[in-house]
Amino acid sequence: MKSSSLFDHDKPLQPWMWAVLVNRMQVGYFMLILPNVLVQPYMVWIILLAGCLALLNMWVIGKGLEVSYQQHETEGWQPFMGSVWMRLLMVPCLVIMLLKLIIVVIGYVSIVHQILFPSVNTGTFVVLMMFAGYYLAKHGMLTVLRFGVIAFLMSAWILVLYGYYLLPQEANYTHLYPIIPLQWPSHWFESLLFVWAALAGPEYFVVLGPWTGGSG
């Protein structure tokens, strides 16, 4: 009997699934961050800079975990703090991750409700998110990604039929100006830290680690 697992990783993810996963993350950050923080066109540079910093941040954490595992043949930083201290440290970490998850879910539900389905009760989206989490925990992320790809392919024809309405005649690429700001904004550093924190969450190691060579 096949056991249910949140991270079912019998086979490594194929390259096309990695592409889909990265694209879905980009769409999520577009919906969560751009409408609230990146309000000017030139702020696209914040995404690029924060993305580079996020990769550096996660690379350093990953190297630390790899070195500690090779030297002590144990997982993570357990040999430096011991199992008791690791369990105590997990309590505030879980609280922070849970708080971050709640904020992301509430923000995502609010944006989807406001932009796509304003007439639908927000409680409906919360229930759908919980159902999606249960489906992921029961069938594994690989099955969920396959379902997402199939759903996208079955709905992509809508963009072809309605593409004319998505590109109005009054649309002009000059509306994206200025890419380079005329004067330096006052809150650029806060925006950079916000995007950096969103892109550099260490919880991604928990999600993506099993398919990158770890034993899970």
PyMOL CGO cylinders between C-alpha atoms (Angstrom):
from pymol import cmd
from pymol.cgo import CYLINDER

trace = [
    CYLINDER, 0.00, 0.00, 0.00, 1.33, 3.38, -1.01, 0.3, 1, 1, 1, 1, 1, 1,
    CYLINDER, 1.33, 3.38, -1.01, 1.72, 5.72, 1.93, 0.3, 1, 1, 1, 1, 1, 1,
    CYLINDER, 1.72, 5.72, 1.93, 0.38, 9.24, 1.76, 0.3, 1, 1, 1, 1, 1, 1,
    CYLINDER, 0.38, 9.24, 1.76, 3.07, 11.87, 1.89, 0.3, 1, 1, 1, 1, 1, 1,
    CYLINDER, 3.07, 11.87, 1.89, 3.15, 15.61, 1.58, 0.3, 1, 1, 1, 1, 1, 1,
    CYLINDER, 3.15, 15.61, 1.58, 6.38, 15.40, -0.39, 0.3, 1, 1, 1, 1, 1, 1,
    CYLINDER, 6.38, 15.40, -0.39, 6.02, 12.33, -2.56, 0.3, 1, 1, 1, 1, 1, 1,
    CYLINDER, 6.02, 12.33, -2.56, 9.34, 12.20, -4.40, 0.3, 1, 1, 1, 1, 1, 1,
    CYLINDER, 9.34, 12.20, -4.40, 9.67, 8.72, -5.87, 0.3, 1, 1, 1, 1, 1, 1,
    CYLINDER, 9.67, 8.72, -5.87, 11.07, 10.29, -9.05, 0.3, 1, 1, 1, 1, 1, 1,
    CYLINDER, 11.07, 10.29, -9.05, 12.93, 13.58, -9.53, 0.3, 1, 1, 1, 1, 1, 1,
    CYLINDER, 12.93, 13.58, -9.53, 10.94, 16.38, -11.10, 0.3, 1, 1, 1, 1, 1, 1,
    CYLINDER, 10.94, 16.38, -11.10, 11.42, 16.67, -14.83, 0.3, 1, 1, 1, 1, 1, 1,
    CYLINDER, 11.42, 16.67, -14.83, 12.85, 19.94, -16.24, 0.3, 1, 1, 1, 1, 1, 1,
    CYLINDER, 12.85, 19.94, -16.24, 9.51, 21.00, -17.69, 0.3, 1, 1, 1, 1, 1, 1,
    CYLINDER, 9.51, 21.00, -17.69, 7.91, 20.61, -14.26, 0.3, 1, 1, 1, 1, 1, 1,
    CYLINDER, 7.91, 20.61, -14.26, 10.62, 22.80, -12.74, 0.3, 1, 1, 1, 1, 1, 1,
    CYLINDER, 10.62, 22.80, -12.74, 9.77, 25.40, -15.38, 0.3, 1, 1, 1, 1, 1, 1,
    CYLINDER, 9.77, 25.40, -15.38, 6.08, 25.21, -14.50, 0.3, 1, 1, 1, 1, 1, 1,
    CYLINDER, 6.08, 25.21, -14.50, 6.86, 25.45, -10.78, 0.3, 1, 1, 1, 1, 1, 1,
    CYLINDER, 6.86, 25.45, -10.78, 9.07, 28.52, -11.24, 0.3, 1, 1, 1, 1, 1, 1,
    CYLINDER, 9.07, 28.52, -11.24, 6.46, 30.14, -13.48, 0.3, 1, 1, 1, 1, 1, 1,
    CYLINDER, 6.46, 30.14, -13.48, 3.72, 29.58, -10.92, 0.3, 1, 1, 1, 1, 1, 1,
    CYLINDER, 3.72, 29.58, -10.92, 5.92, 31.19, -8.25, 0.3, 1, 1, 1, 1, 1, 1,
    CYLINDER, 5.92, 31.19, -8.25, 6.46, 34.17, -10.53, 0.3, 1, 1, 1, 1, 1, 1,
    CYLINDER, 6.46, 34.17, -10.53, 2.72, 34.53, -11.06, 0.3, 1, 1, 1, 1, 1, 1,
    CYLINDER, 2.72, 34.53, -11.06, 2.13, 34.33, -7.32, 0.3, 1, 1, 1, 1, 1, 1,
    CYLINDER, 2.13, 34.33, -7.32, 4.67, 37.05, -6.57, 0.3, 1, 1, 1, 1, 1, 1,
    CYLINDER, 4.67, 37.05, -6.57, 3.24, 39.17, -9.37, 0.3, 1, 1, 1, 1, 1, 1,
    CYLINDER, 3.24, 39.17, -9.37, -0.20, 39.05, -7.75, 0.3, 1, 1, 1, 1, 1, 1,
    CYLINDER, -0.20, 39.05, -7.75, 1.02, 39.44, -4.17, 0.3, 1, 1, 1, 1, 1, 1,
    CYLINDER, 1.02, 39.44, -4.17, 3.77, 42.03, -4.49, 0.3, 1, 1, 1, 1, 1, 1,
    CYLINDER, 3.77, 42.03, -4.49, 3.36, 44.20, -7.58, 0.3, 1, 1, 1, 1, 1, 1,
    CYLINDER, 3.36, 44.20, -7.58, -0.06, 45.71, -6.75, 0.3, 1, 1, 1, 1, 1, 1,
    CYLINDER, -0.06, 45.71, -6.75, 1.07, 46.75, -3.26, 0.3, 1, 1, 1, 1, 1, 1,
    CYLINDER, 1.07, 46.75, -3.26, 4.77, 47.52, -3.31, 0.3, 1, 1, 1, 1, 1, 1,
    CYLINDER, 4.77, 47.52, -3.31, 6.06, 47.87, -6.87, 0.3, 1, 1, 1, 1, 1, 1,
    CYLINDER, 6.06, 47.87, -6.87, 3.76, 50.65, -7.99, 0.3, 1, 1, 1, 1, 1, 1,
    CYLINDER, 3.76, 50.65, -7.99, 6.13, 52.30, -10.50, 0.3, 1, 1, 1, 1, 1, 1,
    CYLINDER, 6.13, 52.30, -10.50, 7.47, 50.67, -13.72, 0.3, 1, 1, 1, 1, 1, 1,
    CYLINDER, 7.47, 50.67, -13.72, 11.12, 51.28, -12.84, 0.3, 1, 1, 1, 1, 1, 1,
    CYLINDER, 11.12, 51.28, -12.84, 10.69, 49.21, -9.69, 0.3, 1, 1, 1, 1, 1, 1,
    CYLINDER, 10.69, 49.21, -9.69, 11.08, 46.09, -11.84, 0.3, 1, 1, 1, 1, 1, 1,
    CYLINDER, 11.08, 46.09, -11.84, 14.78, 46.46, -11.02, 0.3, 1, 1, 1, 1, 1, 1,
    CYLINDER, 14.78, 46.46, -11.02, 13.90, 45.72, -7.40, 0.3, 1, 1, 1, 1, 1, 1,
    CYLINDER, 13.90, 45.72, -7.40, 12.65, 42.27, -8.46, 0.3, 1, 1, 1, 1, 1, 1,
    CYLINDER, 12.65, 42.27, -8.46, 15.89, 41.52, -10.33, 0.3, 1, 1, 1, 1, 1, 1,
    CYLINDER, 15.89, 41.52, -10.33, 18.13, 42.72, -7.49, 0.3, 1, 1, 1, 1, 1, 1,
    CYLINDER, 18.13, 42.72, -7.49, 16.09, 40.98, -4.81, 0.3, 1, 1, 1, 1, 1, 1,
    CYLINDER, 16.09, 40.98, -4.81, 16.06, 37.78, -6.88, 0.3, 1, 1, 1, 1, 1, 1,
    CYLINDER, 16.06, 37.78, -6.88, 19.86, 37.77, -7.06, 0.3, 1, 1, 1, 1, 1, 1,
    CYLINDER, 19.86, 37.77, -7.06, 20.14, 38.43, -3.32, 0.3, 1, 1, 1, 1, 1, 1,
    CYLINDER, 20.14, 38.43, -3.32, 17.60, 35.69, -2.64, 0.3, 1, 1, 1, 1, 1, 1,
    CYLINDER, 17.60, 35.69, -2.64, 19.60, 33.16, -4.67, 0.3, 1, 1, 1, 1, 1, 1,
    CYLINDER, 19.60, 33.16, -4.67, 22.74, 34.15, -2.78, 0.3, 1, 1, 1, 1, 1, 1,
    CYLINDER, 22.74, 34.15, -2.78, 20.94, 33.88, 0.54, 0.3, 1, 1, 1, 1, 1, 1,
    CYLINDER, 20.94, 33.88, 0.54, 19.55, 30.41, -0.21, 0.3, 1, 1, 1, 1, 1, 1,
    CYLINDER, 19.55, 30.41, -0.21, 22.88, 29.27, -1.67, 0.3, 1, 1, 1, 1, 1, 1,
    CYLINDER, 22.88, 29.27, -1.67, 24.70, 30.17, 1.56, 0.3, 1, 1, 1, 1, 1, 1,
    CYLINDER, 24.70, 30.17, 1.56, 22.11, 28.36, 3.68, 0.3, 1, 1, 1, 1, 1, 1,
    CYLINDER, 22.11, 28.36, 3.68, 22.26, 25.32, 1.40, 0.3, 1, 1, 1, 1, 1, 1,
    CYLINDER, 22.26, 25.32, 1.40, 26.06, 25.20, 1.56, 0.3, 1, 1, 1, 1, 1, 1,
    CYLINDER, 26.06, 25.20, 1.56, 25.92, 25.37, 5.35, 0.3, 1, 1, 1, 1, 1, 1,
    CYLINDER, 25.92, 25.37, 5.35, 23.52, 22.44, 5.47, 0.3, 1, 1, 1, 1, 1, 1,
    CYLINDER, 23.52, 22.44, 5.47, 25.63, 20.47, 2.99, 0.3, 1, 1, 1, 1, 1, 1,
    CYLINDER, 25.63, 20.47, 2.99, 28.89, 21.01, 4.88, 0.3, 1, 1, 1, 1, 1, 1,
    CYLINDER, 28.89, 21.01, 4.88, 27.38, 20.12, 8.24, 0.3, 1, 1, 1, 1, 1, 1,
    CYLINDER, 27.38, 20.12, 8.24, 25.89, 16.93, 6.78, 0.3, 1, 1, 1, 1, 1, 1,
    CYLINDER, 25.89, 16.93, 6.78, 29.17, 15.85, 5.18, 0.3, 1, 1, 1, 1, 1, 1,
    CYLINDER, 29.17, 15.85, 5.18, 31.18, 16.46, 8.33, 0.3, 1, 1, 1, 1, 1, 1,
    CYLINDER, 31.18, 16.46, 8.33, 28.82, 14.97, 10.88, 0.3, 1, 1, 1, 1, 1, 1,
    CYLINDER, 28.82, 14.97, 10.88, 26.58, 12.73, 8.74, 0.3, 1, 1, 1, 1, 1, 1,
    CYLINDER, 26.58, 12.73, 8.74, 23.51, 14.24, 10.36, 0.3, 1, 1, 1, 1, 1, 1,
    CYLINDER, 23.51, 14.24, 10.36, 20.85, 16.52, 9.01, 0.3, 1, 1, 1, 1, 1, 1,
    CYLINDER, 20.85, 16.52, 9.01, 21.04, 20.30, 9.23, 0.3, 1, 1, 1, 1, 1, 1,
    CYLINDER, 21.04, 20.30, 9.23, 22.58, 22.07, 12.20, 0.3, 1, 1, 1, 1, 1, 1,
    CYLINDER, 22.58, 22.07, 12.20, 21.64, 19.42, 14.74, 0.3, 1, 1, 1, 1, 1, 1,
    CYLINDER, 21.64, 19.42, 14.74, 25.28, 18.54, 15.63, 0.3, 1, 1, 1, 1, 1, 1,
    CYLINDER, 25.28, 18.54, 15.63, 25.95, 22.18, 16.59, 0.3, 1, 1, 1, 1, 1, 1,
    CYLINDER, 25.95, 22.18, 16.59, 22.97, 22.60, 18.93, 0.3, 1, 1, 1, 1, 1, 1,
    CYLINDER, 22.97, 22.60, 18.93, 21.85, 19.09, 19.84, 0.3, 1, 1, 1, 1, 1, 1,
    CYLINDER, 21.85, 19.09, 19.84, 18.45, 17.51, 19.39, 0.3, 1, 1, 1, 1, 1, 1,
    CYLINDER, 18.45, 17.51, 19.39, 16.88, 19.17, 22.47, 0.3, 1, 1, 1, 1, 1, 1,
    CYLINDER, 16.88, 19.17, 22.47, 17.85, 22.69, 21.40, 0.3, 1, 1, 1, 1, 1, 1,
    CYLINDER, 17.85, 22.69, 21.40, 16.75, 21.94, 17.85, 0.3, 1, 1, 1, 1, 1, 1,
    CYLINDER, 16.75, 21.94, 17.85, 13.28, 20.99, 19.10, 0.3, 1, 1, 1, 1, 1, 1,
    CYLINDER, 13.28, 20.99, 19.10, 13.08, 24.16, 21.18, 0.3, 1, 1, 1, 1, 1, 1,
    CYLINDER, 13.08, 24.16, 21.18, 14.21, 26.23, 18.22, 0.3, 1, 1, 1, 1, 1, 1,
    CYLINDER, 14.21, 26.23, 18.22, 11.56, 24.65, 16.02, 0.3, 1, 1, 1, 1, 1, 1,
    CYLINDER, 11.56, 24.65, 16.02, 8.74, 26.14, 18.12, 0.3, 1, 1, 1, 1, 1, 1,
    CYLINDER, 8.74, 26.14, 18.12, 9.31, 29.83, 17.25, 0.3, 1, 1, 1, 1, 1, 1,
    CYLINDER, 9.31, 29.83, 17.25, 10.29, 28.86, 13.70, 0.3, 1, 1, 1, 1, 1, 1,
    CYLINDER, 10.29, 28.86, 13.70, 7.00, 27.04, 13.19, 0.3, 1, 1, 1, 1, 1, 1,
    CYLINDER, 7.00, 27.04, 13.19, 5.10, 30.01, 14.60, 0.3, 1, 1, 1, 1, 1, 1,
    CYLINDER, 5.10, 30.01, 14.60, 6.85, 32.38, 12.19, 0.3, 1, 1, 1, 1, 1, 1,
    CYLINDER, 6.85, 32.38, 12.19, 6.27, 30.06, 9.23, 0.3, 1, 1, 1, 1, 1, 1,
    CYLINDER, 6.27, 30.06, 9.23, 2.61, 29.65, 10.18, 0.3, 1, 1, 1, 1, 1, 1,
    CYLINDER, 2.61, 29.65, 10.18, 2.20, 33.41, 10.48, 0.3, 1, 1, 1, 1, 1, 1,
    CYLINDER, 2.20, 33.41, 10.48, 3.85, 33.93, 7.12, 0.3, 1, 1, 1, 1, 1, 1,
    CYLINDER, 3.85, 33.93, 7.12, 1.61, 31.27, 5.57, 0.3, 1, 1, 1, 1, 1, 1,
    CYLINDER, 1.61, 31.27, 5.57, -1.51, 32.93, 6.99, 0.3, 1, 1, 1, 1, 1, 1,
    CYLINDER, -1.51, 32.93, 6.99, -0.44, 36.33, 5.64, 0.3, 1, 1, 1, 1, 1, 1,
    CYLINDER, -0.44, 36.33, 5.64, 0.27, 34.91, 2.18, 0.3, 1, 1, 1, 1, 1, 1,
    CYLINDER, 0.27, 34.91, 2.18, -3.04, 33.02, 2.05, 0.3, 1, 1, 1, 1, 1, 1,
    CYLINDER, -3.04, 33.02, 2.05, -5.04, 36.03, 3.21, 0.3, 1, 1, 1, 1, 1, 1,
    CYLINDER, -5.04, 36.03, 3.21, -3.26, 38.29, 0.72, 0.3, 1, 1, 1, 1, 1, 1,
    CYLINDER, -3.26, 38.29, 0.72, -3.74, 35.83, -2.12, 0.3, 1, 1, 1, 1, 1, 1,
    CYLINDER, -3.74, 35.83, -2.12, -7.41, 35.31, -1.32, 0.3, 1, 1, 1, 1, 1, 1,
    CYLINDER, -7.41, 35.31, -1.32, -8.01, 39.07, -1.06, 0.3, 1, 1, 1, 1, 1, 1,
    CYLINDER, -8.01, 39.07, -1.06, -6.36, 39.81, -4.40, 0.3, 1, 1, 1, 1, 1, 1,
    CYLINDER, -6.36, 39.81, -4.40, -8.13, 36.97, -6.23, 0.3, 1, 1, 1, 1, 1, 1,
    CYLINDER, -8.13, 36.97, -6.23, -11.42, 38.04, -4.68, 0.3, 1, 1, 1, 1, 1, 1,
    CYLINDER, -11.42, 38.04, -4.68, -10.92, 41.68, -5.64, 0.3, 1, 1, 1, 1, 1, 1,
    CYLINDER, -10.92, 41.68, -5.64, -9.65, 41.16, -9.20, 0.3, 1, 1, 1, 1, 1, 1,
    CYLINDER, -9.65, 41.16, -9.20, -11.22, 37.93, -10.47, 0.3, 1, 1, 1, 1, 1, 1,
    CYLINDER, -11.22, 37.93, -10.47, -14.28, 37.03, -8.40, 0.3, 1, 1, 1, 1, 1, 1,
    CYLINDER, -14.28, 37.03, -8.40, -15.57, 40.07, -6.48, 0.3, 1, 1, 1, 1, 1, 1,
    CYLINDER, -15.57, 40.07, -6.48, -19.06, 38.58, -6.16, 0.3, 1, 1, 1, 1, 1, 1,
    CYLINDER, -19.06, 38.58, -6.16, -17.87, 35.38, -4.45, 0.3, 1, 1, 1, 1, 1, 1,
    CYLINDER, -17.87, 35.38, -4.45, -17.54, 35.20, -0.69, 0.3, 1, 1, 1, 1, 1, 1,
    CYLINDER, -17.54, 35.20, -0.69, -13.93, 35.21, 0.55, 0.3, 1, 1, 1, 1, 1, 1,
    CYLINDER, -13.93, 35.21, 0.55, -14.70, 32.26, 2.79, 0.3, 1, 1, 1, 1, 1, 1,
    CYLINDER, -14.70, 32.26, 2.79, -15.15, 30.17, -0.34, 0.3, 1, 1, 1, 1, 1, 1,
    CYLINDER, -15.15, 30.17, -0.34, -11.56, 30.82, -1.38, 0.3, 1, 1, 1, 1, 1, 1,
    CYLINDER, -11.56, 30.82, -1.38, -10.28, 29.93, 2.08, 0.3, 1, 1, 1, 1, 1, 1,
    CYLINDER, -10.28, 29.93, 2.08, -12.10, 26.59, 1.86, 0.3, 1, 1, 1, 1, 1, 1,
    CYLINDER, -12.10, 26.59, 1.86, -10.66, 26.00, -1.61, 0.3, 1, 1, 1, 1, 1, 1,
    CYLINDER, -10.66, 26.00, -1.61, -7.14, 26.73, -0.32, 0.3, 1, 1, 1, 1, 1, 1,
    CYLINDER, -7.14, 26.73, -0.32, -7.62, 24.25, 2.53, 0.3, 1, 1, 1, 1, 1, 1,
    CYLINDER, -7.62, 24.25, 2.53, -8.93, 21.65, 0.10, 0.3, 1, 1, 1, 1, 1, 1,
    CYLINDER, -8.93, 21.65, 0.10, -5.94, 22.23, -2.18, 0.3, 1, 1, 1, 1, 1, 1,
    CYLINDER, -5.94, 22.23, -2.18, -3.60, 21.75, 0.80, 0.3, 1, 1, 1, 1, 1, 1,
    CYLINDER, -3.60, 21.75, 0.80, -5.35, 18.50, 1.70, 0.3, 1, 1, 1, 1, 1, 1,
    CYLINDER, -5.35, 18.50, 1.70, -5.10, 17.30, -1.90, 0.3, 1, 1, 1, 1, 1, 1,
    CYLINDER, -5.10, 17.30, -1.90, -1.39, 18.11, -1.93, 0.3, 1, 1, 1, 1, 1, 1,
    CYLINDER, -1.39, 18.11, -1.93, -0.80, 16.28, 1.35, 0.3, 1, 1, 1, 1, 1, 1,
    CYLINDER, -0.80, 16.28, 1.35, -2.69, 13.20, 0.17, 0.3, 1, 1, 1, 1, 1, 1,
    CYLINDER, -2.69, 13.20, 0.17, -1.41, 12.82, -3.39, 0.3, 1, 1, 1, 1, 1, 1,
    CYLINDER, -1.41, 12.82, -3.39, 1.96, 14.58, -3.37, 0.3, 1, 1, 1, 1, 1, 1,
    CYLINDER, 1.96, 14.58, -3.37, 3.23, 17.61, -5.24, 0.3, 1, 1, 1, 1, 1, 1,
    CYLINDER, 3.23, 17.61, -5.24, 4.02, 15.67, -8.43, 0.3, 1, 1, 1, 1, 1, 1,
    CYLINDER, 4.02, 15.67, -8.43, 0.35, 14.82, -8.94, 0.3, 1, 1, 1, 1, 1, 1,
    CYLINDER, 0.35, 14.82, -8.94, -0.68, 18.39, -8.17, 0.3, 1, 1, 1, 1, 1, 1,
    CYLINDER, -0.68, 18.39, -8.17, 1.81, 19.75, -10.72, 0.3, 1, 1, 1, 1, 1, 1,
    CYLINDER, 1.81, 19.75, -10.72, 0.53, 17.36, -13.35, 0.3, 1, 1, 1, 1, 1, 1,
    CYLINDER, 0.53, 17.36, -13.35, -3.00, 18.46, -12.63, 0.3, 1, 1, 1, 1, 1, 1,
    CYLINDER, -3.00, 18.46, -12.63, -1.94, 22.11, -12.88, 0.3, 1, 1, 1, 1, 1, 1,
    CYLINDER, -1.94, 22.11, -12.88, -0.29, 21.51, -16.27, 0.3, 1, 1, 1, 1, 1, 1,
    CYLINDER, -0.29, 21.51, -16.27, -3.36, 19.72, -17.60, 0.3, 1, 1, 1, 1, 1, 1,
    CYLINDER, -3.36, 19.72, -17.60, -5.66, 22.46, -16.30, 0.3, 1, 1, 1, 1, 1, 1,
    CYLINDER, -5.66, 22.46, -16.30, -3.47, 25.12, -17.93, 0.3, 1, 1, 1, 1, 1, 1,
    CYLINDER, -3.47, 25.12, -17.93, -3.42, 23.34, -21.29, 0.3, 1, 1, 1, 1, 1, 1,
    CYLINDER, -3.42, 23.34, -21.29, -7.18, 22.86, -21.18, 0.3, 1, 1, 1, 1, 1, 1,
    CYLINDER, -7.18, 22.86, -21.18, -7.76, 26.55, -20.44, 0.3, 1, 1, 1, 1, 1, 1,
    CYLINDER, -7.76, 26.55, -20.44, -5.03, 28.15, -22.58, 0.3, 1, 1, 1, 1, 1, 1,
    CYLINDER, -5.03, 28.15, -22.58, -7.38, 28.33, -25.58, 0.3, 1, 1, 1, 1, 1, 1,
    CYLINDER, -7.38, 28.33, -25.58, -9.26, 31.08, -23.75, 0.3, 1, 1, 1, 1, 1, 1,
    CYLINDER, -9.26, 31.08, -23.75, -6.29, 33.41, -24.22, 0.3, 1, 1, 1, 1, 1, 1,
    CYLINDER, -6.29, 33.41, -24.22, -6.29, 32.68, -27.95, 0.3, 1, 1, 1, 1, 1, 1,
    CYLINDER, -6.29, 32.68, -27.95, -10.00, 33.41, -28.40, 0.3, 1, 1, 1, 1, 1, 1,
    CYLINDER, -10.00, 33.41, -28.40, -10.05, 36.47, -26.17, 0.3, 1, 1, 1, 1, 1, 1,
    CYLINDER, -10.05, 36.47, -26.17, -6.57, 37.77, -26.98, 0.3, 1, 1, 1, 1, 1, 1,
    CYLINDER, -6.57, 37.77, -26.98, -8.05, 40.65, -28.94, 0.3, 1, 1, 1, 1, 1, 1,
    CYLINDER, -8.05, 40.65, -28.94, -9.85, 41.93, -25.88, 0.3, 1, 1, 1, 1, 1, 1,
    CYLINDER, -9.85, 41.93, -25.88, -6.75, 41.57, -23.71, 0.3, 1, 1, 1, 1, 1, 1,
    CYLINDER, -6.75, 41.57, -23.71, -4.75, 43.88, -25.99, 0.3, 1, 1, 1, 1, 1, 1,
    CYLINDER, -4.75, 43.88, -25.99, -6.78, 47.06, -26.47, 0.3, 1, 1, 1, 1, 1, 1,
    CYLINDER, -6.78, 47.06, -26.47, -5.79, 49.48, -29.21, 0.3, 1, 1, 1, 1, 1, 1,
    CYLINDER, -5.79, 49.48, -29.21, -4.99, 52.24, -26.74, 0.3, 1, 1, 1, 1, 1, 1,
    CYLINDER, -4.99, 52.24, -26.74, -2.31, 50.06, -25.09, 0.3, 1, 1, 1, 1, 1, 1,
    CYLINDER, -2.31, 50.06, -25.09, 1.19, 51.40, -25.66, 0.3, 1, 1, 1, 1, 1, 1,
    CYLINDER, 1.19, 51.40, -25.66, 4.57, 50.24, -24.46, 0.3, 1, 1, 1, 1, 1, 1,
    CYLINDER, 4.57, 50.24, -24.46, 5.35, 53.81, -23.42, 0.3, 1, 1, 1, 1, 1, 1,
    CYLINDER, 5.35, 53.81, -23.42, 2.93, 53.30, -20.54, 0.3, 1, 1, 1, 1, 1, 1,
    CYLINDER, 2.93, 53.30, -20.54, 5.71, 51.28, -18.90, 0.3, 1, 1, 1, 1, 1, 1,
    CYLINDER, 5.71, 51.28, -18.90, 7.99, 54.31, -18.72, 0.3, 1, 1, 1, 1, 1, 1,
    CYLINDER, 7.99, 54.31, -18.72, 10.03, 55.31, -16.87, 0.3, 1, 1, 1, 1, 1, 1,
    CYLINDER, 10.03, 55.31, -16.87, 12.18, 52.20, -16.45, 0.3, 1, 1, 1, 1, 1, 1,
    CYLINDER, 12.18, 52.20, -16.45, 14.82, 54.44, -14.88, 0.3, 1, 1, 1, 1, 1, 1,
    CYLINDER, 14.82, 54.44, -14.88, 13.31, 56.79, -12.26, 0.3, 1, 1, 1, 1, 1, 1,
    CYLINDER, 13.31, 56.79, -12.26, 13.58, 60.52, -12.70, 0.3, 1, 1, 1, 1, 1, 1,
    CYLINDER, 13.58, 60.52, -12.70, 14.15, 60.89, -8.96, 0.3, 1, 1, 1, 1, 1, 1,
    CYLINDER, 14.15, 60.89, -8.96, 15.14, 58.25, -6.43, 0.3, 1, 1, 1, 1, 1, 1,
    CYLINDER, 15.14, 58.25, -6.43, 12.15, 57.02, -4.37, 0.3, 1, 1, 1, 1, 1, 1,
    CYLINDER, 12.15, 57.02, -4.37, 12.28, 57.38, -0.62, 0.3, 1, 1, 1, 1, 1, 1,
    CYLINDER, 12.28, 57.38, -0.62, 11.04, 53.87, 0.26, 0.3, 1, 1, 1, 1, 1, 1,
    CYLINDER, 11.04, 53.87, 0.26, 13.17, 51.84, -2.15, 0.3, 1, 1, 1, 1, 1, 1,
    CYLINDER, 13.17, 51.84, -2.15, 15.06, 50.06, 0.64, 0.3, 1, 1, 1, 1, 1, 1,
    CYLINDER, 15.06, 50.06, 0.64, 11.85, 48.89, 2.34, 0.3, 1, 1, 1, 1, 1, 1,
    CYLINDER, 11.85, 48.89, 2.34, 10.56, 47.57, -0.99, 0.3, 1, 1, 1, 1, 1, 1,
    CYLINDER, 10.56, 47.57, -0.99, 13.84, 45.72, -1.58, 0.3, 1, 1, 1, 1, 1, 1,
    CYLINDER, 13.84, 45.72, -1.58, 13.71, 44.08, 1.85, 0.3, 1, 1, 1, 1, 1, 1,
    CYLINDER, 13.71, 44.08, 1.85, 10.08, 43.08, 1.33, 0.3, 1, 1, 1, 1, 1, 1,
    CYLINDER, 10.08, 43.08, 1.33, 10.73, 41.39, -2.02, 0.3, 1, 1, 1, 1, 1, 1,
    CYLINDER, 10.73, 41.39, -2.02, 13.94, 39.82, -0.71, 0.3, 1, 1, 1, 1, 1, 1,
    CYLINDER, 13.94, 39.82, -0.71, 12.10, 38.27, 2.24, 0.3, 1, 1, 1, 1, 1, 1,
    CYLINDER, 12.10, 38.27, 2.24, 9.41, 36.93, -0.08, 0.3, 1, 1, 1, 1, 1, 1,
    CYLINDER, 9.41, 36.93, -0.08, 11.90, 35.36, -2.50, 0.3, 1, 1, 1, 1, 1, 1,
    CYLINDER, 11.90, 35.36, -2.50, 14.39, 34.06, 0.07, 0.3, 1, 1, 1, 1, 1, 1,
    CYLINDER, 14.39, 34.06, 0.07, 12.18, 32.13, 2.46, 0.3, 1, 1, 1, 1, 1, 1,
    CYLINDER, 12.18, 32.13, 2.46, 14.14, 29.17, 3.89, 0.3, 1, 1, 1, 1, 1, 1,
    CYLINDER, 14.14, 29.17, 3.89, 10.93, 27.14, 3.88, 0.3, 1, 1, 1, 1, 1, 1,
    CYLINDER, 10.93, 27.14, 3.88, 11.56, 26.60, 0.15, 0.3, 1, 1, 1, 1, 1, 1,
    CYLINDER, 11.56, 26.60, 0.15, 14.27, 24.14, 1.17, 0.3, 1, 1, 1, 1, 1, 1,
    CYLINDER, 14.27, 24.14, 1.17, 11.58, 22.10, 2.92, 0.3, 1, 1, 1, 1, 1, 1,
    CYLINDER, 11.58, 22.10, 2.92, 9.47, 22.01, -0.23, 0.3, 1, 1, 1, 1, 1, 1,
    CYLINDER, 9.47, 22.01, -0.23, 12.13, 21.62, -2.90, 0.3, 1, 1, 1, 1, 1, 1,
    CYLINDER, 12.13, 21.62, -2.90, 14.81, 19.73, -0.96, 0.3, 1, 1, 1, 1, 1, 1,
    CYLINDER, 14.81, 19.73, -0.96, 13.49, 16.18, -1.54, 0.3, 1, 1, 1, 1, 1, 1,
    CYLINDER, 13.49, 16.18, -1.54, 13.80, 16.55, -5.33, 0.3, 1, 1, 1, 1, 1, 1,
    CYLINDER, 13.80, 16.55, -5.33, 17.28, 18.07, -5.33, 0.3, 1, 1, 1, 1, 1, 1,
    CYLINDER, 17.28, 18.07, -5.33, 19.16, 15.03, -4.12, 0.3, 1, 1, 1, 1, 1, 1,
    CYLINDER, 19.16, 15.03, -4.12, 18.17, 14.90, -0.45, 0.3, 1, 1, 1, 1, 1, 1,
    CYLINDER, 18.17, 14.90, -0.45, 16.90, 11.76, 1.17, 0.3, 1, 1, 1, 1, 1, 1,
    CYLINDER, 16.90, 11.76, 1.17, 13.70, 13.52, 2.34, 0.3, 1, 1, 1, 1, 1, 1,
]
cmd.load_cgo(trace, "trace")
